Amino acid sequence: MRIDFAFGAADRLGMACDVVRKQYQAGQPVLIYCTDPKRLAVFSRRLWALEDILFIPHDEVGPGTPPDSPVRVTRHSPADALQDGIAVPWLLNLDLACPPYTERFERILEIVSNHDQDKAAARLRYKQYSAAGHDVRAHNISSH
């Protein structure tokens, strides 16, 4: 599995919204994981308000989630969000900890801001992923 860390984001949630927009426009499904309900609510509001004319439908994973929903968010185990026959090639982690059951995903994206708490948590996740033998890559995006 490949895990990409994008370090130096000026606005973590803003960049996450931009990534989701690009995935959605490319027809690629994505799952967003975050156990913090406040952060997830802010992300959701920002996703709805990206642009005046852009509509990115997204659903919180649950029993009534449409099987063809291209953008899903969950506060629970990402593996539980995978339904039979639904392709979700990668996971966007907005949590401060590593998501559980990551082996079910082809790719994980970690966006890291310049805030001290975010950087410290990202360093721990980086070490955990590396220790588990994953293909971990770091990208400095501070100039973007």
Backbone hydrogen bonds, N-H to C=O, Kabsch-Sander energy under -0.5 kcal/mol:
donor,donor_aa,acceptor,acceptor_aa,energy
2,R,106,E,-1.8
3,I,135,D,-2.9
4,D,108,I,-2.7
5,F,3,I,-0.5
5,F,137,R,-3.1
6,A,4,D,-0.6
6,A,110,E,-3.3
7,F,5,F,-0.8
7,F,139,H,-2.7
8,G,112,V,-0.7
9,A,112,V,-2.7
15,M,11,D,-2.7
16,A,12,R,-2.2
17,C,13,L,-2.4
18,D,14,G,-2.0
19,V,15,M,-2.6
20,V,16,A,-2.5
21,R,17,C,-2.5
22,K,18,D,-2.3
23,Q,19,V,-2.5
24,Y,20,V,-3.0
25,Q,21,R,-2.8
26,A,22,K,-1.5
27,G,24,Y,-1.4
28,Q,23,Q,-2.9
30,V,70,P,-2.5
31,L,90,W,-1.5
32,I,72,R,-3.0
33,Y,92,L,-2.6
34,C,74,T,-2.2
40,L,36,D,-2.5
41,A,37,P,-2.1
42,V,38,K,-2.4
43,F,39,R,-2.6
44,S,40,L,-2.5
45,R,41,A,-2.5
46,R,42,V,-2.5
47,L,43,F,-2.4
48,W,44,S,-2.0
49,A,45,R,-1.3
50,L,47,L,-0.9
54,L,51,E,-0.7
55,F,53,I,-0.5
56,I,54,L,-0.5
59,D,71,V,-2.1
61,V,73,V,-3.0
65,T,62,G,-1.8
69,S,66,P,-1.8
72,R,30,V,-2.2
72,R,70,P,-0.5
73,V,59,D,-2.4
74,T,32,I,-2.4
80,D,77,S,-0.9
81,A,77,S,-0.7
81,A,78,P,-1.1
82,L,79,A,-1.1
83,Q,81,A,-0.6
86,I,83,Q,-2.3
87,A,85,G,-0.6
88,V,86,I,-0.6
90,W,29,P,-0.5
91,L,107,R,-2.5
92,L,31,L,-3.1
93,N,91,L,-0.7
93,N,109,L,-2.4
94,L,33,Y,-3.2
94,L,92,L,-0.7
95,D,33,Y,-0.5
104,R,101,Y,-1.1
105,F,102,T,-2.1
106,E,89,P,-1.2
107,R,89,P,-1.3
108,I,2,R,-2.0
109,L,91,L,-2.8
110,E,4,D,-3.1
111,I,93,N,-0.7
111,I,109,L,-0.5
112,V,6,A,-2.9
112,V,110,E,-0.5
114,N,9,A,-0.8
119,K,115,H,-2.6
120,A,116,D,-2.6
121,A,117,Q,-2.2
122,A,118,D,-2.2
123,R,119,K,-2.2
124,L,120,A,-1.6
125,R,121,A,-2.2
126,Y,122,A,-2.8
127,K,123,R,-2.2
128,Q,124,L,-2.4
129,Y,125,R,-2.9
130,S,126,Y,-2.5
131,A,127,K,-2.7
132,A,128,Q,-1.5
133,G,130,S,-1.7
134,H,129,Y,-2.0
135,D,1,M,-2.5
136,V,134,H,-1.2
137,R,3,I,-2.9
139,H,5,F,-2.6
141,I,7,F,-3.2
141,I,139,H,-0.8
144,H,141,I,-2.2
